[in-house]
Structures are given as C-alpha cells and as structure tokens.
Amino acid sequence: MLRSFLLDPPADTTPAGRRRIGRTGRVALVAAGAAGIGFGGLYGVGLLAAGDEVPGGTRVSGVDIGGLSRSEAREKLERALGGAWSEPLKVRIGDRTAAIDAIGFSLDSERTVADAAQAGSDPFTVIGRLFTSGDREVEPVVRVDKEKARAALTRTAKAHDRKAREGGVTFHAGEPVSVKPVSGQSLDVDGALKVLASTVPGQGTEAIRLPISTNEPKVGAAEVTRAMNDFATPAMSAPVTLTTGGRTVEISPVTLGKHLTMKPDEGNRLQPVLDGEGLQADPAVSGLLASATDKAVNAKLRVDGGRVVVASDGKSGQEVTAKALEEAVLPLLTRTGAARTAALATEKVAPELTRDNVGRLGIKEKMSSFTVDFEPAAYRVTNIGRAAELIDGSVVLPGKTWSLNRTVGERTEANGFVEGIIINNNQFEKAAGGGVSTVATTVFNAVFFAGVKPVEYGAHSFYIERYPEGREATVAWGSLDLKFRNDSGNAIYIDAQATDTSVTVTFLGTKKYDSVAAVKGPRTNVKQPGIREGSGDKCVPQTPLEGFDVAVDRIFENDGEEIKRETFKTRYVPRDEVTCDGETAD
C-alpha cells in the first residue's frame, strides 16, 4: 500500500503542486509506516520529509517562506526586505523624532534562510512537525558593518544630543526672567547598534526607539521659583537710592538689571551677584557718583625743552569703590518703600601720578605725538573735545592694558556726547558719538609710533581721506574697542588736547626704541564703488571711493639699525555713492 501511494500522486505538476505533493507523500509515508518504525526511525523520516525546503508555516518579519527551497526563500526575502535599510529610518531619540540613515546595516538573507531551515532540528521538533502544520516566526539576521554604523550613529548623536540646561534667573529691561531647566540627553551609540541590528524597518508605523542616557540639571524648577519669589521679583520692584556727600543717587531697575545676575552656589541655590565695577562705570550711575564725590586727579604734565615737567600736582579725592557699591546696593534689593535707601561709603583715594612719583614711574620724555585735522562741525567739536577730555591725564602702568571704550565710556547724552555721523553697514548714518573715531585714529597712531603693542583695533570699513591709509582706527560701544598693552617697561602718561579743527595725542614715558617709522605699500586688489539710494531720517549722502588693500610696515630702530619689523594689513571695501531721497553728497 505504501508503495502504491507513492506511485500514484495527484496530477498537479506546478512547482507549488510538486512541493505540496512531496510533503503530502512524505507525510503519507510516515502515516502508513509509523506503527512499524521506532523513535530513531521517525526522526530520520522527519528529516527526509523536510528535505532541503524551509519548513512550512515559516515567516520572517511577516514574509512567508515556508515550503520554499533555500534559494527561493533567499530571493523572496531580498525582494521583500532587502531594501528596508536604503531609506531613512524614522527613529525616536528621547523626546525627539528624527529620520536617520541606516548606514552599515543590511539583511543577511543567506544566514536568515539557513537559520529558518535548521531551526528546530532537534528530534522532538522534527518528529512533531510530521504531525502538525503550525506557523512559526524566525528572526531575520541583520548584517552590521560596525565601523560604518558606529560612525553614522556618532554623527546622529552630535546632531541630536542635548546638553542639560540649568534653571536660572536673568534680568531684562528691568524685569526678572525665569530660565526653565531642561534635561540633557545623549544617544547610547552601543545600545542603538544593538537595537538596529535586531530590527527590520518598515514593519510598523511607530518610530524605532533608540536608547539614550539622560543628564538632569542641578538647578531645577523648584529652585528657580524660589529665587524668583524671594529675590528677583522684589529686586526689580522699584529703584534703590544711595546717599553720599550730601547728594542722592537713584538707580533704576533697568540699570540694576544690566549688572545683576544669579548664580548657583555649592548647594545649587541661586544667589545674587552684583557687578560693582560694571555698575560703577555705567553712564547712568558714574555721572551721579562723580557729582557726589571728589575724584582723585592725576598730576598734569607737559614737555618743556624736551623734558617732562609737572604743570600741576595731583590731588587726592573721595571715591566710591566697586566693593562699597555692591555692599550698599545688594541688601536693599529685597526691601520695600523707604527701606530701599542707604548711605554709600566713600574712601580717600590717592592719585596714580603725583609730583613725587613721576620720576620713579619713568615718565621722562616724549615717546610719540600725533595730530589729526578735521573739518569743523558742531557735533565733531563737541564729541572729539569730550573724548579728549576723558582721555587726557590717563596713566598706564607697565604691563597694563588701556581701553578707549573703558576710558571714554558709552557715547550718550548723559556722558556729554551728541548725535553725529558714523559708519554703519558700510554707509554713513546719524548716531550718538559721531566723530570719536577721529580720536581713536589719533590714539592709534600715538600707539604705533610709541612702539607699544596694539591689543584690539579695527579700521573703518571704507577709507576716509583725512586719515593715513592703513593707520587708522574706529570704535563702537559694545562691539569694537581700541586697546594697547604698555610693554615699554615704564609708565605712560597720555596727553590729549582738542581744538575746533584738530586733536593731538601725546605719549610721555621712556622710549624703548630710538625711532619707529612707517612704510606704506601700494594699493592692491582695487575695486570700484557702486551707486545706492538710501532713505530714512538717518541717511547721509556720501561720495564714491574705490576699495583696496594696503599694508603698512612698522619699523623699529636702535643705534641706526633696524631691529624688527611688523606688518599691518588693512582691507577697505568700496565706498558706494549714496543719495538720500534725491539728495547727493557735496
């Protein structure tokens, strides 16, 4: 009977039919002869029944490969799953969703089919399959090029990692502003490798969640709330008033907020920090303090017959220190009403320069002097004169750095400056403090020929004819300063004098070099200007001028020989012709 069954199969000759016939025949064989075959025989028959096919009911990520030959199963898996890693993968990284490239991942169809064909090859499973036809799911084998995959995931981490942001409190325009803390997160690259190596993309709509590590901020929301309620809100509730020298100095919340911060202590509690030096130098405060106190005055010097002599001696004064300002203001910030008023202590301050110490400081000769002439205009006369007044008498000790912005202060009406003409975005326009760059250029040249080191400087964006090419400077409050370091070995005294048509800056000290000369190169990279039409109240007409590059050598000499040379390179953009509502420049 067994032989007869095998010789008379159904007449279905298709490949699927032949596979079905083969399975049916083999199962019938088992059924017919099972009673006479032992356990080992059944196992052998089971292996024979399975043949080279993938067991029926086998699925890989939803793809049915049961009953197929190994080569057929590989082809089917490649068609269905092989391209799963070619498109960007939708992943979830902490609280962010992203699309990333799955570089280095691919389906290993050969190993997957081999695993599917060999899975359950133990005797009990093989024999069990002879009598059942249940489905089973086989995990795909993912091929991973670890070097490429790790590099790609590292790039993903850089794009999506987030540092923890500490909670905090800031102050803006006289109002307290809370800063919400944010947890930090970073991609676990090794963990992400394992997740992606066990995942076939496109099997669901959900993003693949990649593992991360988190970093919680030390200053949390509760501490921000406490700092706002206990300090920041009361601090900005009203001005504070200081009394000194029989006068009062009122400081507004807007001014206070510019110099007030809150920083965490060792216990991560936000504590107020007041920048006394910044508050002291603020134009809204410095003028009031100056009128309420007697500032120390340096001795006045002049040159007589090549020698530096004292024109008038220095004088001590009563000044407010930054520390005293901090100690007076901070306790007032959490008070209300009349309790926000306190006395401000002063102390006697000696001048840096007196008749007695001029010689000891090494101020004995003229190091350099430079003059810039300018066309008289009311705003120039006022602003240049005011800047020269604030600079005159400055003493720069050896090794110290001098700053024009720090010395002159912000160019505001309260500080004695008026609206004038400046350069903004490569165009003349009206703004407070126009003309101060004339003083900056004069100081820069005094620095240049004194042989001391410029620390910060910048030329005008386009060339202005009254200045020497490549040897000029401009300044802008809060963005560009003119600074030099006194590396001469002795103190430097700065004499600054202005008239209605010129400003002169002279450095007195001890020469480090016998002479310092300037040699200018030719204009190069010359570019022609264009024509633009401006508008608005701040527009100022301007005449055209070519742009160019220029280099200036600073040559140092001692005993008639050059000892070193420095090159200053400057690039000027073209100065376009600008008309303002039809008005042209003179």
PAPA-58360 format. One record per residue: residue in three letters; x, y, z of N, C-alpha, C, O in turn. Coordinates in steps of 0.1 Angstrom, whole numbers, plus 5000, padded with zeros to 4 digits. Layout:
<recs>
ALAXYZXYZXYZXYZ/...
</recs>
This chain:
<recs>
MET500849885000500050005000500950125000500550224993/LEU501950135008502850245008503450274995503450384990/ARG503950164988504550184975503550234965503850314957/SER502350174966501250214956500950364958500750434948/PHE500950414970500650564973501650654966501350754960/LEU502950614968504050694963504050694947504550784941/LEU503550584941503550574927502350644920502350654908/ASP501350674929500150734923499850874930498750884936/PRO500650974928500451104933499351184925499051144914/PRO498751284931497851374923498551434911499751434910/ALA497751474901498351514889498651664888498651714877/ASP498951724899499351874899500851884896501651834904/THR501251934885502751944881503352074883504552094879/THR502652174889503352304891504352294902504252194910/PRO505352394903506352384914505752374927506152294936/ALA504652464930504052454943503352324945503352274956/GLY502752274934502052144935502952034938502751954946/ARG504152034931505151934933505651934948505851834954/ARG505852064953506252074967505152024977505451954986/ARG503852054973502752004981502651854980502451784990/ILE502851804968502751654966503851584974503651484981/GLY505051654973506151594981505951584995506151485002/ARG505451695001505151695015504051595019504151525028/THR502951595010501851505013502351365012501951275020/GLY503151335002503651195000504451155012504351045017/ARG505351245016506251215027505451195040505751105048/VAL504451285042503651265054502851135054502651065064/ALA502351105041501550975040502450855043502050755049/LEU503650865038504650765041504850745056504850625060/VAL504950855063505050845077503850775083503950685092/ALA502650825079501350775084501250625082500750555090/ALA501650585070501450445066502450355074502150235077/GLY503650415077504650315083505050355097505950295102/ALA504350445103504750495116504650385127505550375136/ALA503650295125503450195135504650095136504950035146/GLY505350085125506449995124507850055125508849985124/ILE507850185128509150255129509450305143508550365149/GLY510650285148510950335161511250485161511050555151/PHE511650545174511850685176512950735166512750835160/GLY514050655165515150705156514750705142515150785134/GLY513850605139513350595125512550715122512550775111/LEU511650755132510750875129511650995127511251075119/TYR512651015135513551135133514151135119514151235113/GLY514651015115515151005101514151035091514351105081/VAL512950985093511851015083511551165083511251215073/GLY511551225096511251365097512251445089511851545082/LEU513551415090514551485082514351465067514551555060/LEU513951345064513651315050512451395045512451445033/ALA511451405053510251475049510551625047510051685038/ALA511451685056511751825054512551845042512451955035/GLY513451755039514351775027515151905028515651945039/ASP515351975016516052095016515152225016515652335014/GLU513952205020512952315020512952375034513352315044/VAL512452505034512252575046510952515051509952495044/PRO510852475064509652415070508452505067508552625067/GLY507352435064506152505061505652595073505952565085/GLY505052705070504552795080505552895085505352965095/THR506852895080507852975085507753115079507553135067/ARG507853215088507753355084508953435089509453405100/VAL509453525081510553625086510053765084509853815073/SER509753825096509253965096508053975087507854065079/GLY507153875088505853875081505953815067504953805061/VAL507153785062507253725049507253575050508053515056/ASP506353505043506153365043507153295034507053315021/ILE508053225039509053145031508852995033509752925029/GLY507852955040507652815042507452735030506752775020/GLY508052615029507952525018508852565006508852494996/LEU509552685007510452714996511752654997512252625009/SER512452634986513852594987514652714993514252824993/ARG515852684997516652785003516952904993516853014997/SER517252874980517552974971516253064968516353184967/GLU515152994967513853064965513553154977513053264976/ALA513853104989513553185001514453305002514053415006/ARG515753284998516653404998516153504988516153624992/GLU515753464976515353564966514053634971513953764969/LYS513153564978511953634982512253734994511653844994/LEU513153695003513453785013514153905008513954015013/GLU515053894998515754004992514754104986514954224987/ARG513754044979512754134973511954204983511654324982/ALA511554134994510654195004511354275014510854385018/LEU512554235018513154305030514554365026515054445034/GLY515154335015516454375012516654525012517754575015/GLY515654595007515754745006515354825018515254945018/ALA515054745029514454815041515354915047514955015053/TRP516754905045517654995051518155105042518955195045/SER517555105030518055205019517455345022518055445018/GLU516255345028515655475030515855525044516155435053/PRO515855655047516055705061515055635071513855615067/LEU515555605082514755535092514155635102514855735106/LYS512855625105512255705115512555655129512155545132/VAL513255735137513655685150513155795160512855905157/ARG513155745173512855835184514055835193514455735198/ILE514555955195515755975204515356065215515256185214/GLY515056005226514456075238513156135234512156065231/ASP513056275235511856345232511756395218510956475215/ARG512756345210512756395196512556285186513056175188/THR511856315175511756225164512656265153512656385150/ALA513356175146514256215136514256105125513855995127/ALA514756145113515056045103516556035101517256135098/ILE517055915102518555895101518855795090517955715086/ASP520055795085520455705075521055575082521955595091/ALA520555465079520955335085522255285078522155175072/ILE523255365078524455325071525155205079525255205091/GLY525555105071526254985077525354875081525754765086/PHE523954885079523054775082522454725069522154795059/SER522354585068521754525056521254385060521754325071/LEU520354325052519854195055520854085051521354095039/ASP521153995059521953875056520953765053520653685061/SER520453755040519453665036519953515037519153425040/GLU521153495034521653365034521653305048521253185050/ARG522153375058522153325072520653315077520353225085/THR519853415073518453405078517753285073517153215081/VAL517953245060517353125055517953005061517252905064/ALA519253005063519852885069519352865083519052755087/ASP519152975091518552965104517152915103516752835112/ALA516352965093514952925092514852775089514052705094/ALA515752725080515752585076516252495087515752385088/GLN517152535095517752455105517052465119517252385128/ALA516252575120515552595133514752475137514052415129/GLY514852435149514152315154514552185149513752105145/SER515852165147516352045142516551935152517151825149/ASP516251965165516351865175515251755172514251785165/PRO515451635176514551525173513051545176512151515168/PHE512751605188511351625192510651725182509551705179/THR511351835179510751925170510551875156509551895150/VAL511551795151511551735138510351645137509551645127/ILE510251555147509151455147507851525149506851485142/GLY507751635157506551705160506051765147504851775145/ARG506951815138506451875126505851775116505151815107/LEU506151645118505551545110503951535112503251495103/PHE503551575124502151565127501351695129500151695131/THR502151805128501451945129501952025118502851995111/SER501152145116501552235105501452375110501052465102/GLY501752405123501652535129502652635123503752595119/ASP502252765123503252875118504252905128504052875140/ARG505452955124506452995133507153115127507353125115/GLU507653205136508353335132509853315135510253275145/VAL510653345124512053345126512653485125512253555116/GLU513553515134514153655134515053665122515853575120/PRO515053775115516053795104517453825110517553875121/VAL518353785102519753815106520253935099520153945086/VAL520654045107521054165101522554175100523254155110/ARG523054205089524554225087524954365091524254465087/VAL525954375100526354505105527754535102528654455107/ASP528054645095529454695093529654785105529254905104/LYS530254745116530254815128531054955127530655045133/GLU532054955119532855075117531955185111531955295115/LYS531255145100530455245093529255285101528855405102/ALA528655185107527355205115527755295127526955385130/ARG528855265134529155345146529455495142529055585149/ALA530155515130530455645126529155725123529055845126/ALA528255655116526955725113526155755125525655865126/LEU526155665135525355695147526055795156525455875163/THR527355805155528155915162527756045156527556145164/ARG527656055143527156185137525756215141525456335143/THR524956115141523556135146523556185160522756275164/ALA524356135169524456175183524856325183524256405191/LYS525756365175526256505176525056605172524956715177/ALA524256555162523156635158521956645167521256745168/HIS521856535175520656525184520856525199519956535207/ASP522156515203522456525217522156665222522256755214/ARG521756675234521456805240522056815254521756725263/LYS522756915257523356935270522256985279521257045275/ALA522356945292521456985302521557145303522657195304/ARG520357205304520357355307519957375321518857335325/GLU520757445328520457475342519357575343519257665335/GLY518457555353517557665356518257785361519357775366/GLY517557895359518258025363517258145362516158125359/VAL517858255365517158385365517958485359519158505362/THR517458555349518158665343517258795344516158795349/PHE517858905340517159035341517259105328518259115322/HIS516059155323515959215310515059335311513859325315/ALA515559455307514859575307514059605321512959645321/GLY514759575331514259595345513259495349512459515359/GLU513159375343512159275346512959145349513959115342/PRO512559065359513158935361512658835351511458835348/VAL513458745346513058645336513558505341514758485343/SER512658415343513058285347513558195335512958215324/VAL514558115338515058035327514757885331515157835341/LYS513857825323513357685326514557585324515257585314/PRO514657495334515657395333515257295323514057265321/VAL516257235316515957135305516957015308518157035309/SER516356895307517156775309518056755297517656795285/GLY519256705299520156675288519956535283519556445291/GLN520256505271520156365266521256345256521656425249/SER521756215256522756175247522456035242522055945249/LEU522656015229522455885223523455775228524655805228/ASP522855665232523755555236524055475223523355395218/VAL525255505217525655455204525755305204525255245195/ASP526355245215526455095215525055035216524754935209/GLY524155095224522855045226522055055213521254965209/ALA522255175206521555195193521955095182521155045174/LEU523255055183523754955174523054815176522654755166/LYS522854785188522154655191520654665187520154565182/VAL519954775189518554795186518454775171517554705166/LEU519254855163519054855149519554715142519054685132/ALA520454645149520854515144519754415146519854305140/SER518754435154517654345156516354395151515354345155/THR516354495142515154555137515154555122516154585116/VAL514054525117513854545102512854665101511754655105/PRO513354765094512554885093511354865084511254765076/GLY510354945086509154945077508154835082507154815074/GLN508354775093507354675098506254725106505354655111/GLY506254865108505254925116505355075114506255125108/THR504355145119504255295117505055365129505355485127/GLU505255295140505955355151507455375148508055295141/ALA507955495153509355515152510155415160509655375171/ILE511355385156512255295163512855375175513555475172/ARG512555335187513155405198514555365201514855245204/LEU515455455201516855425203517155465218516655565223/PRO518055385224518355415238519155545240519955575232/ILE518955615251519655735254520055735269519555655277/SER520955815272521255845286520855995289521056075280/THR520456015301519956155304520756215315521456145323/ASN520756345315521556425325520656535330520356625323/GLU520256525343519356625348520156745353521256735358/PRO519556865351520156985356520256995371519356935378/LYS521257055376521457065390520557175397520057155408/VAL520257275389519257375393517957355387517757375375/GLY517057305395515757265390514657375390514957485394/ALA513457335386512357435385511957495399511657605400/ALA512057405409511657455423512657565428512157665434/GLU513957545425514857655429514657785421514857885426/VAL514357765408514057885400512857965406512958085407/THR511857895410510657955415511058025429510558145431/ARG511757965437512258025450513058145447512758255454/ALA513958145438514858265435513958375430514258495433/MET513058345421512158455416511358515427511258645428/ASN510758435436509858495446510658565457510258665462/ASP511858505461512558555473513458675469513658765477/PHE513958675457514958785454514558855441514458985441/ALA514458785429514458855416513258955415513459065410/THR512058905419510958995417511059115426510759235422/PRO511359105439511559225448512659315443512559435444/ALA513759255437514859335433514559435422515059545422/MET513659395413513259475402511959555405511359625396/SER511459555417510159625420510259775421509259835419/ALA511459835423511559975424512960015424513859935425/PRO513260145422514660195422515260175437514560165446/VAL516560185438517260205451517860335451518260395441/THR518060395463518560525465519760525474519660465485/LEU520860585470522060595478522360735481522160825473/THR522860765493523160895497524660905501525260815508/THR525361005495526761025498527161175495526561225485/GLY527961235503528461365501527261465500527361575493/GLY526261435508525061535508524261525496523261605494/ARG524461425487523661415475523061275474523461185481/THR522061255466521461125464521661075450521761145440/VAL521860945450522060875437520960765435520960665443/GLU520060785426518960685424519360595412519760645402/ILE519160465415519560365404518260295401517660225409/SER517960295388516660235383516760085382517960035381/PRO515660005382515759865380516359825366517059725365/VAL516159915356516759885343518259885344518959795339/THR518859985351520259995353520759875362521759815359/LEU520059855372520459745381520459605374521459535376/GLY519459585366519359455359520459435349520859315346/LYS521159535344522259525335523459465342524359395335/HIS523559475355524759435362524459335373525359305381/LEU523259275373522859185383522659045377522059035366/THR523158945383523058805379522658715391522858765402/MET522258595388522058495399522858375395522658315384/LYS523658325404524558215401524358105412524258145424/PRO524457985408524357875418525557865427526657885423/ASP525257845441526357825450526757675451526257595442/GLU527557635460527957495461526757405464526757285460/GLY525657455470524457375472523457385461522357345462/ASN523857455449522957475438521757565441520757545435/ARG521957655450520957755453521357885446522557925447/LEU520457945439520758065431520958185440520158215449/GLN522158245439522458365448522758485439523258475428/PRO522358605444522558725436524058765436524758755446/VAL524458815424525858865422525658995415525159005404/LEU526259105421526159235416527559275411528559265418/ASP527659315398528959355392529159505396528759595389/GLY529859525407530059655412530859745403530559865401/GLU531859685396532659765386531859805375531959925370/GLY531059715369530159755358529159855362528959945354/LEU528559845374527559945378528260075380527660185377/GLN529460075386530160205388530460275375530460395375/ALA530760195365531160255352529960295343530160355333/ASP528760245347527560265339527360415338527260485348/PRO527160475326526860615325525760665333525760785337/ALA524760585335523560625343523960645358523160695366/VAL525160585362525560595376526760675378526960755387/SER527760655368529060725370528960875371529660935379/GLY528160935363528061085363527461125377527961225382/LEU526461055382525861095395526961075406526961155415/LEU527660965406528760945416529861055415530261095425/ALA530161085403531261195401530761325407531561395413/SER529561355405529061485411528861485426528861585432/ALA528761365431528561345446529861325453529961325465/THR530961305446532261285452533361365445533161425434/ASP534561365451535661435445536661335440537361265448/LYS536761315427537561215421539061265423539361375421/ALA539961165425541361195426541861245412541361195402/VAL542661335412543161395400544661375398545461405408/ASN545061315387546561295385547261425382546661525378/ALA548561425385549361545382549361575367549261475360/LYS549361695364549361735349550861755345551661815352/LEU551161695334552561705329552561785316551561795309/ARG553761835313553961895300555461885296556261855305/VAL555761905283557061895279557662035278557162125272/ASP558862055284559562185284561062155280561762105288/GLY561362205268562762185263563162045262564262005265/GLY562161955258562561815257562361735270562561615270/ARG562161805281562061735294560561745298559861835296/VAL560161635306558861635311558861705325559661665333/VAL557961795326557861875339556461865344555561835336/VAL556261885357554961885363554362025362554862125367/ALA553162025355552462155354551662185366551562295371/SER551062085372550262095384550261965391550161855385/ASP550261965405550461835412549061765413548061825410/GLY549161635416547961565417547261595430547761655439/LYS545961545431545161575443544361455447543661395438/SER544361425460543561315465542061345464541661455463/GLY541261235464539861255463539061155472539661065477/GLN537761175473536961085479536161005468535461065460/GLU536360875468535760795457534960685462535260635474/VAL534060635454533260515458533960395451534160395439/THR534260295459534760175453533660085448532560095452/ALA534059995439533059895434532559805445531359775446/LYS533459775455533059685466532059765475531059705479/ALA532259895477531359965486529959975479528959975486/LEU529959985466528759995458527959865460526759865462/GLU528659755458528059625460527459605474526359565475/GLU528259645484527759625498526559715501525759685510/ALA526459835495525359925498524159875490523059885496/VAL524259835478523059805470522459675473521259665474/LEU523159565474522659425475521559415486520559355483/PRO521859465498520859445509519559515506518559485512/LEU519559625498518359695495517359625486516259665485/LEU517859535478517059475467515859395471514959375463/THR515859345484514759265488513859355497512959295503/ARG514159475499513359565508512259645500512259635487/THR511359715507510359785500510259925506510759955517/GLY509760015498509460155503510760225507511760225500/ALA510660305518511760385523512960295527514060355527/ALA512760175529513860085533514860055521515859995523/ARG514460095509515360085498516360195496516860225485/THR516660265507517560375507518660345517518360295528/ALA519960385514521060355523522160455520522260515509/ALA523060475530524260555529525360475521525460355523/LEU526060555513527060495505528460545510528760665510/ALA529260445514530560485520531560525509531560475498/THR532360625512533460665503534860645510534860625523/GLU535860645503537160635509538160735502537960765490/LYS539160765509540160865503541060785493541560675496/VAL541160845482541960775471543060865466542760985462/ALA544260825466545460905462545560885446545160785441/PRO545960995440546160985425547260895421548260865429/GLU547160835409548260745405549560825402550660765404/LEU549460945398550561025394550661155403549661235403/THR551761175409552061295417553361355414554161295406/ARG553661475419554961535417556061445422557161445416/ASP555861375432556861295439557161165431558361115432/ASN556161105424556460975418556660975403556860875397/VAL556661095397556861105382558161035378558160965369/GLY559261075385560561015381560560865384561160795375/ARG560060825395560060675398559260595388559660475385/LEU558260655382557460585372558160585358557660515349/GLY559260655356559960655344559360745333559560725321/ILE558560845337557960935327558861055326558861145334/LYS559761055316560761155315560961215301561661315300/GLU560261165291560461215277559261185268558361105272/LYS559161255257558061235248558461105239559461095233/MET557461015240557660895232557060905218557660855208/SER555960975217555360995203554261105205553861135216/SER553861155193552861255193552261255179552961245169/PHE550861265178550261265165549061355165548361365175/THR548861415154547761515152546861475140547461445130/VAL545561485142544661465131543761595129543161635139/ASP543761645117542961765115541561725110541461615103/PHE540561805112539261765108538461895104538762005109/GLU537461875095536661985091535762025103535061935109/PRO535662155107534862185119533362165116532862205106/ALA532762105126531262085126530962075141531762025149/ALA529762125144529362135158529462005166530061995177/TYR528961895159529061765166530461715168530761655178/ARG531361745158532761695159533461775170534161715178/VAL533261895171533961975181533561925195534361915204/THR532261905197531761855210532261715213532861695224/ASN532061625204532361485207533861465208534361385216/ILE534661525198536061505199536661575211537561515218/GLY536161685214536661755226536361685239537161675248/ARG535061625240534761545252535561415253535961385264/ALA535761345242536661225243538061265247538661195255/ALA538661365241539961415245540061445260541061415267/GLU538961515265538961555279538961425288539661435299/LEU538261325284538161205293539461125292539861055302/ILE540161135281541461055279542661135286543561065291/ASP542661265285543761345290544061305304543261305313/GLY545361285307545861255320545861115324546261075335/SER545461025315545460875317546960835320547860875313/VAL547060745330548360685333548260535332547360475337/VAL549160485323549160335320550460275326551560305321/LEU550260205337551460145343552060025335551359975326/PRO553259995337553959885329553159755330552759715340/GLY552959695318552259565317550759575317550059475315/LYS550159695319548759715319548259745305548959785297/THR546959715304546259735291545259855292544459865301/TRP545359945283544460065283543460045272543659995262/SER542160085276541060075267540360205265540060285274/LEU540160245252539460365249538060365253537560455259/ASN537360255251535960245255535760255270534860325275/ARG536660185277536560195292536860335297536260375307/THR537860405291538260535295537160645291536860725299/VAL536660635279535760735274534360705279533560795281/GLY533960575280532660545283531660545271532060575260/GLU530460505274529460495263529160635258529060735266/ARG529060655245528760785239527260815240526560805230/THR526860875251525460905254525361055257526361115260/GLU524161105257523961245260524361265275524961375279/ALA524061165284524361185298525861185300526361245310/ASN526661135291528061135292528761245284529961255283/GLY527961335279528461455273528561455258529261535252/PHE527961355251528161335237526861375230525761365236/VAL526961415217525761445209525661365196526661295193/GLU524561375189524461295177525361355166525561475165/GLY525961255158526861295147526761195136525761125135/ILE527861185128527861095117528860985120529961005124/ILE528360855118529160735120529060655107528260685098/ILE529860545107529660445096529060325101529460265111/ASN527960285095527260165099526860085086526160145077/ASN527159955086526859875074527459945061526759955051/ASN528659995062529360045050528660175045528760205033/GLN528060245054527360365050527260475061527160435073/PHE527460595057527360705067525860705073524960695065/GLU525760725086524460755091524560835104525660845110/LYS523460885109523560965121523360875134522560785134/ALA524160905144524160835156524960915167525760995164/ALA524660875180525360945190526860915190527260805187/GLY527661015193529160995194529861005181531060975181/GLY529261045170529961065157531161155159531061265165/GLY532361115153533561195154534561135164535761165163/VAL534161045173535060985183536160895176537260885181/SER535860845164536860775156538060855152539160805150/THR537860985151538961075149539961065160541161065158/VAL539461065173540261055184540960915185542060895188/ALA540160805181540660675181541860665171542860595174/THR541760725159542860725149544060795155545160755153/THR543860905162544960985167545660895178546860895178/VAL544860835187545460745197546260635191547360595195/PHE545660565180546260455173547660495168548560415169/ASN547760615162549060655157550060685168551260665166/ALA549560735179550460755191550960625196552160615199/VAL550160525196550560385200551560335190552560285194/PHE551260355177552060305166553560355168554460285167/PHE553660485169554960545169555660545183556860575184/ALA554960515193555560495206556160355207556960325216/GLY555760265198556360135197555760035207556359925209/VAL554560065213553959975222552959885214552659915203/LYS552459785221551659685214550159705213549559715224/PRO549659715201548159725200547559585204548159485199/VAL546459585211545859455215544559435208544259325204/GLU543759545206542559535198542359665191542559775196/TYR542059655178541859775169541159725157541259605153/GLY540559815150539959785137539859915129539460025134/ALA540059905116539960015107538560045103537659955105/HIS538260155097536960185092536660085080537660045074/SER535460065077535159965067535560015053536059945045/PHE535360145051535960205038536860325042536760375053/TYR537660365033538760465036538160605037537260645029/ILE538660675046538360825048539560905046540660885052/GLU539460995037540661065031541561135041542761155039/ARG540961185052541761265062542661185071543461235078/TYR542461045070543360955078544460895070544260875058/PRO545560855076546660785069546160645065545660575073/GLU546460605053546060475048546660365056547860365058/GLY545860275062546360155069546760195083547160105091/ARG546660315087547060355101545860445107546060555110/GLU544760375108543660445114542760345121542860225119/ALA541860395130541060305138539660365141539560485141/THR538760275143537360325147536960245159537660145162/VAL535960285166535460225178533960215178533360305171/ALA533360125185531960115186531660055200532259955204/TRP530760125207530560075221529859935220528959905214/GLY530559845228529959715230530459615219530159495221/SER531159665209531559565198532959585194533659485190/LEU533559705193534859725188535559825197535059935199/ASP536759795203537459875212538859905205539259845196/LEU539560005211540960035208541660015221541460085231/LYS542559915221543359875233544759865230545159825219/PHE545659905239547059875238547659835251547159875262/ARG548659745251549359705263550659785264551459795254/ASN550959835276552159905278553259815281553559765292/ASP554059775270555159685271556459765270557559705267/SER556459895274557659975273558559955285559759995284/GLY558059905296558859885308558759995318559259985329/ASN558060105314557860225323556460275321555760235312/ALA555960355330554660405329554560505317555560565313/ILE553260515312552960605301551960705305550860665311/TYR552160835303551160935305550660985292551361015283/ILE549260985291548661025278548161165279547261205288/ASP548661255271548161395270547361405257547761375246/ALA546061445259545161465248544561605248543961645257/GLN544761675236544261815235543461825222543961775212/ALA542361905223541561925211541262065209541062145218/THR541162105196540762235192539462225183538962115182/ASP538962325177537862315169538162255155537262225148/THR539462235152539862175139540862065140541262005130/SER541262025152542361925153542261855167541761915177/VAL542861745168543161675180544561615180544961555170/THR545261635192546561585193546761495205546261525216/VAL547361375203547561285214549061265216549761225206/THR549661275228551061265230551261165241550561165252/PHE552161075239552560975249553861015256554861045249/LEU553861025269555061055276555460935284554660865290/GLY556760905285557260795292558760785290559560875291/THR559260655287560660635284560760555271560160445270/LYS561360605261561460535248562160405249563160395256/LYS561560305243562160175242562960155229563860075229/TYR562660245219563360235207563860385203563160475207/ASP564960395196565360525192564360585182564160705183/SER563860505173562860555164561960445159562360335159/VAL560760485156559760395150559260465137558660575138/ALA559360395126558960455113557860375107557660255110/ALA557160435097556060375090556460375075556760485069/VAL556260255068556460255054555260185048554960075051/LYS554560265039553260215033553560155019554260215011/GLY552860045017552959985004551960034994551160124998/PRO551859984982550960034972549559974975549359884982/ARG548560044969547159994969547059864960547559874949/THR546459764965546259644957544859594958544059654966/ASN544459504949543059444949542059564949541059564956/VAL542259654940541459774939540059734933539959664923/LYS538959784939537659754935536859884934536959974942/GLN536059904923535260024921533960024929533359924931/PRO533560144933532360154941531060144932531160154920/GLY529960134938528660124931527860254935528360344941/ILE526560244932525660354935524460304942523860204938/ARG524060364953522960314961522060434965522560544966/GLU520860404967519960514972519560484986518960374989/GLY519760574995519360555009518060625012517560695004/SER517560595024516260655028516260665043517060605050/GLY515260735048515160745063515860875068516660935062/ASP515460905081516061015087517561005090518261105091/LYS518060885091519460865094520360865082521560855083/CYS519760865070520560865058521460985056520961095059/VAL522660965052523661075049524261045036524760935033/PRO524161145026524761125013526261105014526961155023/GLN526861025005528261005005528860994991528160944982/THR530061044989530661044976531360904974531760844984/PRO531560864962532160734959533660734961534360834958/LEU534260614964535660604965535960454964535260364969/GLU537060424957537460284954537860214967538260274977/GLY537660084967538059994978539459934974539759924962/PHE540259904984541559854981542159784994541659805005/ASP543259714992544059655003545359735004545859784994/VAL545859755016547159825018547859765030547259715039/ALA549159765029550059715040550959825045551559895036/VAL551159835058552059935064552959855073552559785082/ASP554259885071555359825079555659915091555860035088/ARG555759865103556259945114557659895117557959785120/ILE558559995115560059955116560660015128560560135131/PHE561259935136561859975149563459975147564059885142/GLU563960085152565460105150566060145164565460225172/ASN567260095166568160135177569560155172570060065164/ASP570160265175571560285171571660285156572660245150/GLY570660335149570660355135570460225127570560225115/GLU570160115134569959985127568559935130567959945141/GLU567959875119566659805121566759685130567559595127/ILE565959675140565959555149564759465147564859345150/LYS563659525142562559435139561559515130561559635129/ARG560559435125559559495116558259425117558259305118/GLU557159505118555859445119554959495107555159615103/THR554059415102553259455091551759465095551259365101/PHE551159575092549759595095549059595082549259675073/LYS548059495080547359485067545959535069545259495079/THR545459605060544059665060543359645047543959665036/ARG542159605048541259595036540159695037539359685046/TYR539959775027538859875026537959835015538359805004/VAL536659825019535559805009535359925001535660035005/PRO534759914989534460034981533460124988532560074995/ARG533660254988532660344993531660384982531960464974/ASP530460324983529460344973528960494973528960554984/GLU528560544962527860664962526460644967525760554963/VAL526060724977524760714983523960844981524560954985/THR522760844977521860954976520760934986520360814988/CYS520261034992519161025002517961104997517961224997/ASP516961034992515761094987516161204976515561314976/GLY517061164967517461264957518561354960519061424951/GLU518961364973520061454977521361384975521561264979/THR522361454969523661394967524661464976524461564982/ALA525761384978526861434987527561554981527661564968/ASP528061644989528761764984530161714979530961804974/
</recs>
